[in-house]
Amino acid sequence: MAFIKKPANILNHHKRGIALKFYRFRSAGLGAFAAFLAVLGPGLLAGLSDDDPAGITTYSVLGTDHGYQFLWIIPASTMLLIQFHLMAVRIGAATGKGFVGVIRQRWGHGWGYFAVIGLLFANFGTICAEYAGISAAGSLVGIPAWLSAPISGILISAIVVMGSFHRVERILLIISSTLALYIVDGILAKPDWSMVWHNSIVPHMPVDNIGWIAIAATLGTTLAPWGLAFIQSYAVDKKITVANLRWERVDVIIGSLLTGIIGLAIAVACAATLNRAGIHINDASDAAAALRPLAGSFATVLFGAGLLGASLLAAAIVPLATAYSIAEGIGAPASLDLDSRHFQLFYAAFVGITVAAVSVVSLPQLPLIPLIYTSQVVNAVMLPLHVIALHLLAKDASIMGDAKSSPAAVMLSLLSIALIIACIWALASSWLNLAHWQWF
């Protein structure tokens, strides 16, 4: 039989895969801990990247404008994040395809293209928001946007295109650790812990449109469509299989819980300081600057450093999610282990999106806020469609096999989807009411 040489990128991907990590860790006698370390990554990165500049701004405004009143929406959103991230990972493990790839397989190319266009349109404004966050963090120490955004874009693109899957993953995990600074900020703010615990557990319903907008925005920023698309594609790229799901669930739960804890810390820090002082903010950099006289310059430094770390992490993750979707949509290879010495659509899409976003953010006096706002509206519209698609795919035995959702999981999924639709409907009604009053 003639020897058939496999492409270098396939061999490299195999050598860097989970099987080899399992072998090395188990050889060192690490046992069950080895299994967890081998699958660590998708849950942490997908979860923590939700705490991006848009998320930090949302949590900051929630605490600044409403104090401790609506803290409960963060734990509630975290539970939904765990549920749908686990669902997305299970679909990826069972099918070996990312979200758009499964859409193409199940419902045809037309729906696949629709998913790509929707994610691309929604994600681009979010990517601009990530680089705006980098610029805002740089402005706290006097670095202009035209310098901080391009340098960050070049560094992130070089890491993604030139690095292997696991090298990129290690760097992203290191960057994600900076988000722990927000937990320190929450403690430094010296909040009323009894109020924090009470309002985190006991729901208090809004009495006006502004409150409903805050709740819906918090849900939307925690459970983002691009995060759901990313975790599924990334789990496939990491070669997570159904046999690995036991330990990957731990990764997803830890990542989601950390996301919720960090979001809660941000809201608590602002509730204990800015809300008490009657200060209003527009974005995360405003919150960082306003904390200086209330919680000290160290709190401002921590908030700014956390903002920079969150922006850098999301500036890598969101374009990656988009590049995965574009490549999957046209049937091209989508992996961080592709040979970068030859043209790859996956890398070209990542670099192209990054260059476009950096260019937008670097332009002086460009109306960036309407672009970001429009992208969040598209995200809000896409979220119900995305979770409904995940629900239908997860219970479809023809593509999931034995990994399909159980009857209990199907019922829980339907209840969660109903809750999400109710929140989005409340948000839409609030927008319509505000528009009506502004018109008349």
Order of alpha helices (4+ residues) and beta strands (2+ residues): alpha-alpha-alpha-alpha-alpha-alpha-alpha-alpha-alpha-alpha-alpha-alpha-alpha-alpha-alpha-alpha-alpha-alpha-alpha-alpha-alpha
